[in-house]
Amino acid sequence: MPRIRIAHHLKIPALALFIGLGLIASHSRANAEEIRTAVVAGGCFWCVESDFESVDGVIEAVSGFAGGTLDNPSYRDVTRGGTGHYEVVEITYDADRLPYQELIHLFLRSIDVTDDGGQFCDRGDSYRTAIFAGSAEERAIAEAEIAAAEAQLGQAVVTPVLDAAPFWPAEEYYQNYYRSEDLILTRFGPRRKSVAYGLYRQGCGRDARVSELWGDDAPFAGDH
């Protein structure tokens, strides 16, 4: 069987292509390593999703549940109580553009960190706040940010740092609620989800309380 030979004039372009593909693969792996997720509980997951999808460096925010004992819970399961789950948002972000420390800094100033019974008009265990740390490094960063928040406010922060827990996405109906144009029936009559969300957020007093607590450092309160 004849041996296959590569002509000399083809060796250099072929080698350059091989090196180029290697560099692209290496660059893609490096980029992938900077795409991370963070899970936080800040009361109504629609509000946290809305806030963080406006942040530079955030790729996606998904509403869901974490911290409980029931696998793949439904919204009804969680709101009925007894599952131990928090309403949470899984935030996928580019750590090159948005360091974890900055993400937690923004999160703490988007909630009422002094309330351990829920958030704003939403009361009960599923609406409590929390940070789910995925590593010892994340826990240390989150705890340092909590200490800084306590120093700024001059009072205790009740938001705990918890170990990472399985994340269960909520049903499709609850995703991207704040910008959905789907019509639903509300106590005000038929409204688009985005309109109903705005009415809910204002009526619940979220931004008013966050502004009262954090003043000009509230990153999202003026956006709604």
N, C-alpha and C positions, 0 to 999 in steps of 0.2 A: 504494500500500500504506500503511495507516495506521501512524503512528508509535506505538511502545509507550511509554507513560509510566508511571513509578512514582509512585503517590500520595504526597503529601508526608508523610502520617502513617506511611508505610511506610519512608521513607528513613532515619530515625534508628535504628529497630531493625535494619534491614538493614546499616547502617554499623557498628553495635555488634557484630553477628554477624561481619562481615568482619574487624574489628579483633581480636575474640576469637579467631577461627580463626587469625589471623596470630600472635597471642601464643602460642597453643598449639603451633603449628608451630615457632616460634622456641624455645620451652621444650623441645620434644622434641629438636630438633637439639642444644641445649646439653647435655641429658642424655645423648644418644648420644655426644657427644664425650668424656664422662667414663667411658664404658664401654670399657675397654681390655683387652688381653691381654698376658700375660707368659709366657715359656716358660723353665722351669728343669729341670735334671737333678739328681736327688737320690737316685740309686740306684733301688731298686724303685719303679716309678711308682704302684703301689697305695698305698704308704705316703704319698707326697707328695700324691696325690689325697685320701686320707683326712684328712691333716692340714689341708690348705687349704680343703676344703669345710666345715670347722668355723669358719672365720675370718669375722668380720663384714665385709661388703663384697665377699666372693667370691660370684660368681653361679654359676659352674660351673668344674669342673676335669676335664679330659679327658686320659686316658692316651694316650701315643703315642711317636713317635720323631722325632729331628731330628739334623742335623749330619753325615749320611752322604752316600753317593753314589748309593744305590739309591732310585728313585722308588717310593712307596707300598709300603714293605717290610712283610712279615708279622712277627709275633712270632718265628716260627721262623727267618726270614732273619736277624734281628738277633741272636738268642741263639746262632746257629750261628757268628757272627763274620764279619769281613771287609767289612761294609757301612760301617763308620765311624760308625754311628748311636749316639746315646745314648738310653736310656730317659728320656723327658721327660714333663712335664705342662704342658699349655696352660691357664693360669689366666685366666678371664674375670672381671674385677672392676670395681667402681665406684670410680674414683679419688677421688671426693669423700669417700667413706667410708674407703677404704684407699689411702693414697698409695703410689706405687711404692717409695719409700724404706722405708716400713714393711714392705711385702711382702718386700723383699729382706732386711731386718733379720731378719724371722721365718724366712725360708728358710735363711739361713746358720746359724741356731741350731737348725735341725731336722735337720742333717746333720753328718757328721764331715768338717770342712773341711781336716783334716790328712792325709787318705787319698787318694792319687792312683791307687790300684789297684782301686777299686771302693768299695762301701759295705757295712760290716758283714760278713755271711756271703756276700754276693753279690760275686764277683770278676770282673774282666774289663773291657774297654774300655766296653762298653755300660752298665755300672753306675757309671761315673765321674760326678763332679759338674760342673756348669757353669751359668752364667747366660747366656742368649742375649739380648743387648741389641738392641732394635729401633730405637734412635736414639742420637745422640751424647749427648743428655741422659741417657738411661737408662744408657749406659755410664759416664758420669761419676758418677752416683748409685751404681751397683753397685760401682765401684772405690773410692769413698769408704767404702761400707759394709764392703768387704773390709779396707780399711786400719783401720777402727775395730775390726773383729773381730780382726785381728792384734794390735792394741794391747791389747785385752781379754785375749786368750789368752797373749800374750807369745811367740807362735810364728807361723811362716809359714802362710798360708792357701793351699792349692794349687788351690782352685776357680777356674777361669779365667772371664773375661768374654769371650764369643765373639760374633761378629756374628750377627744374626738369620739363621735358616735355615728352609727350608720345614718345616712341621709336618705329620706324617702320623699321623692317629689310628690307634691299635691296633684290632684286631678287637673286635667287640661283646662277646665272651666276657670280655675283660680290663677292660671298663669297669665302674666302681662295684663292683668285686670285694669291697671291704671291707664292703659292706652288702647284698650279694646273698643271697637265700635259696635259690638254686639248689643242688641236691645234686650233689656231685662225689665221686669216689673218691680218697682220700688214703692215705698209708701208715698212718694211724690208722684206716682204714676209711671208710665213707661219712660225709661231713660237708657241712654247708652252707658255701658259699663264705665267708660272714662268719665262721664259726667257724674254718675253715681259715686264713683270713687272720690271725686273732688268734693262732693257734698258730704260724704262720710268723713273725709279727712278734716275738713273745716269744722264739721259738727262735733267731732270727737275731741277737738282742741289740741291735737298733737303739736302743731307748729307754734301755737300760742304758748304752750307749756315749755317747749324746748327753747323758745326765744327768751322766756322768763328766766329759765335756768342758766342758759349759756350766753345770752346776749348776742353780741356780734360774732362770737365764735361758733354759733349754730350754723353749720354749713349748708343746710337745705331748707331752713324754715322760710326763707324769702322766695322760694322757687314755686310756691303753690298758691 
